[in-house]
């Protein structure tokens, strides 16, 4: 008899080639599966709530799996010791058999962090995008309400997306001062939090990069709305991976905030 487990995991994305297992590449999923399989003495496969790219971090990625035997009382701690320091399992619990980390998810929060300065802080560099240009933050903030609501985000997906529909609902998109992982304080650090029912391939990075290009004047303010109604392809700017964090996956009824 197997036990369905739900795990919440935080990880430093820098040394990994993304979440999803890849042959001859180090991935977060691959490391977790290897550790769980070693403890179980047989293969264990996990399902993630989403696939983060190479270099992208997570504070609240979620996975599910079928554990093939009795549950050891110290399984979470044993996994943490095997996976440290880049990966930490923050919770691991039995759940109903029909739970699936990907398909049971109701909403997700992603954050993208910027470091607006001509000079990079070495402690912020692994967790933010250094933007050395003068950027109008008020203009960026004024555009965020256009993203809220239900839209076809085909104009903000990168090639390689295999989703059946490109329609998504963004409950809120807000800009805040400070970082999300790594250094949290500093006048040059800002982040945008995107809260929605789902996101397309590189959608948050594409939105973040495009908003910066509008804020610095390379694109006009109308570019955002044009991209939202274009149906694709993506013609904006993709922000680099290190500024992106998967913050949270929600499985209960979602209250838009």
C-alpha positions in Angstrom: 0.0 0.0 0.0 1.4 3.4 -1.0 1.0 6.7 0.8 0.4 10.0 -1.1 2.7 12.7 0.2 2.7 16.5 -0.3 6.0 18.2 0.1 6.8 21.9 0.2 10.4 22.8 -0.8 12.6 25.9 -1.0 15.7 25.9 -3.1 18.5 28.0 -4.5 18.2 27.7 -8.2 21.7 28.8 -9.1 23.4 25.4 -9.3 20.5 23.6 -11.1 19.4 23.2 -14.7 15.8 23.9 -13.6 13.2 21.9 -11.7 12.4 19.2 -14.2 14.5 16.0 -14.4 16.9 16.1 -17.4 19.3 13.5 -18.6 22.9 14.3 -17.6 21.8 17.6 -15.9 21.5 18.4 -12.3 17.9 19.4 -11.4 15.9 20.0 -8.3 13.5 17.2 -9.1 16.3 14.9 -9.9 18.1 15.5 -6.6 14.9 15.0 -4.5 13.9 11.9 -6.4 17.4 10.4 -5.9 17.3 11.1 -2.2 13.8 9.7 -1.7 14.7 6.6 -3.8 17.7 6.0 -1.7 15.7 6.0 1.5 12.9 3.9 0.0 15.4 1.4 -1.6 13.3 1.7 -4.8 12.5 4.4 -7.4 10.3 7.3 -6.2 9.0 9.8 -8.7 7.6 13.2 -7.8 5.3 15.7 -9.5 6.0 19.4 -9.1 3.4 22.2 -9.0 5.3 23.9 -11.8 8.6 23.8 -13.7 11.1 26.5 -12.8 13.9 27.3 -15.3 17.6 27.1 -14.7 18.7 29.7 -12.1 15.1 30.3 -10.8 14.6 30.1 -7.0 11.7 28.9 -4.9 10.4 29.6 -1.4 7.3 27.5 -1.7 7.4 25.0 -4.6 5.2 22.0 -3.9 5.5 18.3 -5.0 3.5 15.2 -4.6 4.5 11.5 -4.8 3.5 8.0 -3.9 5.6 6.7 -1.0 5.8 2.9 -1.4 6.1 1.8 2.3 5.5 2.8 5.9 6.3 6.4 6.5 9.5 6.9 8.6 9.0 9.5 11.4 12.1 11.4 10.4 11.7 11.3 6.6 11.6 15.1 6.2 14.7 15.7 8.3 16.6 12.8 6.6 15.9 14.3 3.2 17.0 17.8 4.3 20.3 16.4 5.5 20.8 14.6 2.2 19.8 17.6 0.1 21.4 20.5 2.0 22.5 23.2 1.5 20.7 24.1 -1.8 17.4 22.3 -1.1 15.3 22.3 2.1 12.0 20.3 2.5 10.0 22.6 4.8 7.0 20.3 5.2 6.1 16.7 4.2 2.7 15.3 5.0 0.3 12.5 4.0 -2.6 13.8 1.9 -5.7 12.2 0.2 -4.8 9.8 -2.7 -6.3 12.1 -5.3 -4.0 15.0 -4.5 -1.7 16.1 -7.3 0.7 19.0 -6.8 0.2 20.3 -10.3 -3.5 19.6 -11.1 -4.9 20.4 -7.6 -3.3 23.8 -7.4 -5.7 26.8 -7.4 -3.3 29.7 -7.6 0.4 30.6 -7.4 2.5 33.6 -6.3 5.7 34.5 -8.2 8.0 37.4 -7.4 10.5 39.1 -9.6 13.3 41.2 -8.0 15.1 44.1 -9.6 18.3 46.0 -8.5 18.0 49.4 -10.0 21.6 50.7 -9.8 24.6 51.2 -12.0 26.6 49.2 -9.6 25.6 45.7 -8.3 25.7 44.7 -4.7 27.5 41.4 -4.7 25.1 39.9 -2.1 22.1 40.9 -4.3 23.5 39.7 -7.6 22.4 36.0 -7.3 18.8 37.0 -6.5 18.0 40.0 -8.6 18.3 41.6 -12.1 20.7 44.5 -12.1 19.1 47.2 -14.2 21.7 50.0 -14.7 19.3 52.3 -16.6 17.1 55.1 -15.3 13.7 53.5 -14.9 10.4 55.3 -14.1 9.0 53.1 -11.3 5.8 55.2 -11.2 5.1 54.4 -14.9 5.8 50.7 -14.2 3.4 50.7 -11.2 0.7 52.5 -13.2 0.7 49.7 -15.8 0.2 46.8 -13.4 -3.6 47.1 -13.1 -3.8 46.4 -16.9 -2.5 42.9 -16.1 -5.1 42.1 -13.5 -8.2 40.2 -14.5 -8.6 37.5 -17.1 -6.6 37.8 -20.3 -5.1 35.8 -23.1 -1.4 36.0 -22.3 -0.2 34.4 -25.5 1.7 37.6 -26.2 3.8 37.0 -23.1 4.6 33.3 -23.5 7.9 32.0 -24.8 8.2 29.3 -27.4 8.1 25.9 -26.0 4.9 26.4 -24.0 2.7 23.2 -24.3 -0.4 24.5 -22.5 -3.8 23.9 -24.1 -5.0 27.4 -23.4 -3.2 30.7 -22.9 -5.9 32.4 -21.0 -5.0 33.1 -17.4 -6.4 35.2 -14.5 -4.1 37.6 -12.6 -5.7 38.4 -9.2 -3.1 41.0 -8.4 0.2 42.5 -9.6 1.9 44.9 -7.2 5.3 46.4 -6.9 7.0 46.7 -3.5 10.4 48.0 -2.3 12.9 45.4 -1.1 14.0 42.0 -2.2 12.4 38.6 -1.7 15.3 36.2 -1.1 18.9 37.2 -0.2 19.1 40.8 0.9 15.7 42.2 1.7 16.5 45.9 2.3 18.1 48.5 0.2 16.9 51.6 -1.7 17.8 50.0 -5.0 15.9 46.7 -4.5 12.3 46.4 -5.7 10.1 43.4 -6.6 6.8 42.8 -8.3 4.5 40.1 -6.9 2.2 38.3 -9.4 -0.7 36.4 -7.9 -2.8 34.4 -10.4 -4.5 31.1 -11.2 -1.6 30.0 -13.4 1.3 31.2 -15.5 2.6 30.3 -19.0 6.2 29.4 -19.9 8.5 32.4 -18.9 5.4 34.6 -18.6 6.5 36.3 -15.3 10.0 36.9 -16.7 8.6 38.3 -20.0 6.2 40.6 -18.1 8.9 41.8 -15.8 11.4 42.5 -18.6 8.8 44.2 -20.7 7.7 46.5 -17.9 11.3 47.6 -17.3 11.7 48.4 -21.0 8.5 50.5 -20.8 9.8 52.1 -17.6 13.1 53.1 -19.2 11.3 54.4 -22.4 12.5 51.9 -24.9 8.8 50.8 -25.4 5.8 53.1 -25.2 3.2 52.6 -22.5 0.8 51.3 -25.2 3.1 48.3 -25.8 1.7 46.4 -22.8 -1.9 46.5 -24.0 -0.9 45.8 -27.6 0.9 42.7 -26.4 -2.1 41.6 -24.3 -4.3 41.6 -27.4 -1.8 40.5 -30.0 -2.2 36.7 -29.5 1.6 36.4 -29.8 4.4 36.0 -30.6 6.2 37.6 -27.7 8.1 40.7 -28.8 9.1 42.2 -25.5 12.1 41.6 -23.3 12.7 38.5 -21.1 14.2 39.3 -17.7 17.0 37.0 -16.6 16.2 34.0 -14.4 18.0 34.8 -11.1 15.4 37.5 -10.1 12.5 35.1 -10.2 11.2 33.3 -7.2 8.3 30.8 -6.9 6.9 32.1 -3.6 3.8 30.1 -2.9 1.3 27.5 -4.3 -2.3 27.6 -3.0 -4.7 24.7 -2.9 -7.6 26.0 -1.0 -10.3 28.4 -2.2 -8.6 31.5 -3.5 -9.5 35.0 -2.2 -8.0 37.5 -4.6 -5.8 40.1 -2.8 
